[in-house]
Amino acid sequence: MPSQDHMKQTLQRYVDGFAKGDAAALADLFAADAVVVDPVGHPPVQGRPAIDEFYANAVAAGTRLTLDTPIRGSHGDRAAMAFTVEVPGMNLRIRAIDVMTFDADGKISRMEAHWGPDDIEQ
């Protein structure tokens, strides 16, 4: 199981990847068979080719993240962060909480984004 420090650093690299507009760095945080559910309740994005495309599209839209609180670890294989997503070209702001599950190799195996209609501002 990855350490709490490793998980927190990985989530910080996730935020940093958006700041740099680096879709490849974002996708590389994920395991080959990872699942992204964004938001929870929508169909999942599964596997690296689909995840690569998901993050390429997000970066192309100019998406940026700002942490609202410090990244949180756990006693298990998960870490979470509360943040604000901004997509300037769409004049869109979403307040979200992502929960990431990690595999034994320290890669993200599952990402669940928790946000709903009331968390969107335009």
N, C-alpha and C positions, 0 to 999 in steps of 0.2 A: 504494500500500500504506500502511495506517495506521502511524504511528510506534509504537514500543514503549511510549512514555509514554501515548499515546492508548488503546492496548489495556489497559494496566494500570489506567488511570483508569476505563475502561468496566467492567472486572471489579469494581473497587471500588464503582462505582455499582450493580452487580448485587447485591452484598452489602448495600449501604445500602438498596436497594429492598425487600429482605426485612425489614430492621430497621424500616423505616417502614410496612410492610404495604401497599406501593404497587404493585399488580399492573400498572397502566397504565405506570408508569415502567420496570418490568422488561421488559414486552413491547416498549416503545418502543426498547430497545437492539438489537432484532432487525430484520433486513431483511424486506421483504414476503414473500419466498420462502424464508425461513430454515427450517432443520430442527433440531429438538431430539430428541436420542436420550438418554433418561434412564430406566434405565441402558442402556449399550451392550449390545446383544443383544435389546432390546425393540423393538417397532415404533416408527418415528419419528413425531413430531408435526410436521406440515408446514404452512407458511404461517401468516400472522399471525392469522387468525381462530382457528385451533386453538391457536396459541401463547398468544394472549390468554386463552383458556379454561384452558389448562394452568396459567398463572401465577395466574389468578384463583382456581383451586382450591387451589393451593399456599399462597397468602396466606390464604385463608379457613380453612385448616387450622392457621394460626398458625405456619407454618414459619419458622425463623430459621437463619441461617448464621453460623458463627464460623470465621474463618481460622485454620488450623493453622500456616501458614508464610506468608512474604510472597508476593504474587502474582508470577508469573514471566512474562517476556516471551520473545521469540524473535527470530531474525534474519529471520523470515518473517512470515506473516500469522496467526500463532497466539499465544495466551497461555494460561496455565494457573494453576489455584489448587487447593491442598489445603485442605479445610475439613471442618467437622462440621456436619451438618444435624440440627436438633432440631425435632421435631413434638410439642409438649407434650400436645396432646389425645390423641395415640396412644401417649404414653410411648415415643417412638421416637427413636433416635439412629443416624445413618448417617455413616460416614467416607467421604468421596468426593474425587475429583479431577475437576475439569471442565476440558476443553480446548475453547477457543472459537476458531473460525476467523472471520476478518474479511473483509468485501468491500472494494472500492476506496473506498467511501463511509464506511468506518469503522464500519459496522453489523455485528453478529454474523450470520454467514451459516449457521453450524453450531455447535451445542453438543453435546458428547459427555460424558456423566457416567459416570465409571468407578468402579463399586462393585459388589460382589457379596454373596452371602449371608453371608460371613464378616465383612463390614464393617458389619453391622446389630446394634445392641444394643437390647434392650427391657427 
